Amino acid sequence: MTKVLEVRGLTKEFPGVQALQGVDFDVEEGEVHCLLGPNGSGKSTLIKCVSGAYEPTGGEILFRGEPLPLGQPAATLKRGVATIYQELDLVEDLTVAESIFLAHEPRRGPLLDREHMFRESAALLERLGHEQISPRVKIRQLRPAAKQIVSIARALSHDVGLLIMDEPSAVLDESEVDVMFDVVRRLATEGVGVVYISHRLDEIRRIGSRVTVLADGRTTASGIPATTPTDDLVAFMVGRKVEQLFPERTVKAGDVLLEARGLRSLPMVRGVTLEVRAGEIVGLGGLVGSGRTEVLRLIAGIDPMDEGKVVLEGRTLPPDNPRQAIAAGLGLAPEDRKSQALLLDWSLTKNVSLATLNRFGRPLLKIGEERARAHKQLKALHTVPDNPDRIVRLLSGGNQQKVVLARWLLRECRVLLLDEPTRGVDVAAKAELYKVIADLAQSGIGVLVVSSENEELLGLCSRILVMREGEIVAELDAATATEQELLRHAVAPTDSSVLAEEVS
């Protein structure tokens, strides 16, 4: 087959860092070529070099046999190479059509030709099989999956021959991922080459034809089959075998620590009751928008509730009061750790001690003691690096999550609420975080986990509560449940028979 992209011996140096060290990579027409690697492996640097955002230090990049303009993103896009980054660059207050043609709007003389934009946008959306998305609706009114489709349509408005997708499923639920995969397959059949970056190995097998693995800025496996066993893929990524992704299940549930009774906050939560025992990891599953995150926020006192109460170790917590919830022993690691949990330009010490400052003296802070206690918790969680003076922004996603957990360990929380705890981290880092969470449970802490990855819920938890439309509709034993069973409960009853056929 014809190669649309050839990367040969690519190098990229930053001050004091060799980010790429002779990377080789190619993509054929109509192929979905997956790019794997741990955080810091060079994946983002590679795609930014290909897209023109960075100018490489050495090597060459060929598109359809001709060199791409280096360090020139606009010229690269004009040649037919488009990139959809994990953080979508859509303007919430623009319409779909305006977003698709942003920066290359069709004109009629000096004026924008809006009707032409609407017609062409409708044609692009129809090409992608999503004509139900109105070109005239505002971006802010769309679900994440529809926004992803608009981003793809925007790329296709440039007559794209190569589409690069960086973690496109990060904010999508299972059904929305299926929708996106249908679009990717449709593009591949039209001859578009696709570079697909993901940490989720199950996605790689479902959508990819070949896989290239990067580690430490080098190509450790080039163009291997997407069906390559998980152990081999992980070994290529980390240079060693990860013997077991999930720790052994050793559940010794004790007394009830947390009770949520009849939580209601319309329209997202419609009467949720649950309990978490000491030493137990309870999963909260369901589709995005089912109310999972909202339940955690109600328990933590962040959002106001219409009805219900939260009881921690026999004590009813005052509603809508996160300070009292923390004081009572609740800790929350939110879905977006960067914007909701961490002060990225502060040190590890300051981030870890944030919920415990009154323990280190008033009015003057005992800085040495604060630093020593923070370092102890960081070291216990195997944070890399565990230098308490390091700036949090410089850590990988998995280690940033450990900083959040260290904060609540220092606070000596009795119950941890974890919302998407491994989102955006690589497989090796996931294995480490799973062990940390399991160890916390074994120490007697109760853990309530929200996750969009059904494999994660089944492998990590002892019980799984499945939510749909603001209610808990099923409780499953994770040791015997299946992904199909989880999905069947998560979707609307009218769709469950269809889904069962699709996943069987």
Buried (B, 14 or more C-beta within 10 A) or exposed (E): EEBBBBBEBBBBBEEEEBBBBBBBBBBBBBBBBBBBBBBBBBBBBBBBBBBBBBEBBEBEBBBBEEEBBBBBBEEBBBBBBBBBBBEBEBEEEBBBBBBBBBEEBBEEEEEBBBEBBBBBBBBBBEBBEBEEBBBEBBBEEBBBBBBBBBBBBBBBBBEBBBBBBBBBBBBBBBBBBBBBBEBBEBBBEEBBBBBBBBBBBBBBBEBBBBBBBBBBBBBBBBBBEBEBEBEEBBBBBBEEEBEEBBBEEEBEBEEBBBBBBEBBBEEBBBBBEBBBBBBBBBBBBBBBBBBBBBBBBBBBBBBEBBEBBBBBBEEEBEBEBBEBBBEBBBBBBBBEBBEEBBEBEBBBBBBBBBBBEEBBEEEEEEEEEBBEBBBBBBEBBEBBEBBBEBBBEEBBBBBBBBBBBBBBBBBEBBBBBBBBBBBBBBBBBBBBBBBBBBEBBBEBBBBBBBBBBBBBBBBBBBBBBBBBBBBBBBEBEBEEBEBBBBBBBBBEEEBBEEBBEEBE
